[in-house]
């Protein structure tokens, strides 16, 4: 992994990849229970952190002004 990090000029940890996967999984329609199981979390506590981030994304996107087309 270090070779690829040097190529792109940033440091990426396995945790970072796992975090991005969880967020994108939820943003694309997975439910919290599927995410918990996929990530192997024993309890919903850790998974709830990811769900909270995704929910804040949704709240932020609903506050954006609507653009007219045309």
C-alpha positions in Angstrom: 0.0 0.0 0.0 2.9 2.4 0.7 3.9 2.3 -2.9 0.5 3.5 -4.0 0.5 6.2 -1.3 3.8 7.6 -2.6 2.5 7.6 -6.1 -0.6 9.7 -5.2 1.2 11.8 -2.7 -0.9 11.0 0.4 -1.0 8.6 3.2 -3.9 6.2 3.3 -4.6 3.7 6.1 -6.7 0.6 5.8 -9.1 2.4 8.2 -9.5 5.2 5.7 -10.6 2.7 3.0 -13.0 1.0 5.4 -14.5 4.4 6.4 -15.0 5.5 2.8 -16.6 2.1 2.0 -19.0 2.4 4.9 -20.1 5.9 3.9 -20.5 5.1 0.2 -22.4 1.9 1.1 -24.9 3.8 3.2 -25.1 6.7 0.7 -26.0 4.3 -2.0 -28.9 2.8 -0.2 -27.6 0.2 2.2 -29.4 0.1 5.6 -27.6 0.3 8.9 -28.0 -3.4 9.7 -26.5 -4.5 6.4 -23.6 -2.0 7.0 -23.1 -3.4 10.5 -22.9 -6.9 9.3 -20.7 -6.1 6.3 -18.2 -4.3 8.5 -18.3 -7.0 11.2 -19.3 -4.6 14.0 -20.5 -6.5 17.1 -22.8 -3.7 18.1 -24.7 -1.0 16.3 -22.7 1.7 18.2 -19.9 2.0 15.8 -22.2 1.7 12.8 -24.3 4.6 14.1 -21.3 6.9 13.7 -21.4 6.3 10.0 -25.2 6.6 9.8 -25.0 9.9 11.6 -22.5 11.3 9.0 -24.7 10.1 6.1 -27.8 11.6 7.8 -26.0 15.0 8.1 -25.3 14.7 4.3 -29.0 14.3 3.6 -30.0 17.2 5.8 -27.4 19.4 4.1 -28.6 18.4 0.7 -32.2 19.2 1.4 -31.2 22.8 2.5 -29.7 23.6 -0.9 -31.7 25.9 -3.1 -33.5 24.2 -6.0 -32.2 25.3 -9.4 -34.6 25.7 -12.3 -33.8 23.9 -15.5 -34.0 25.8 -18.7 
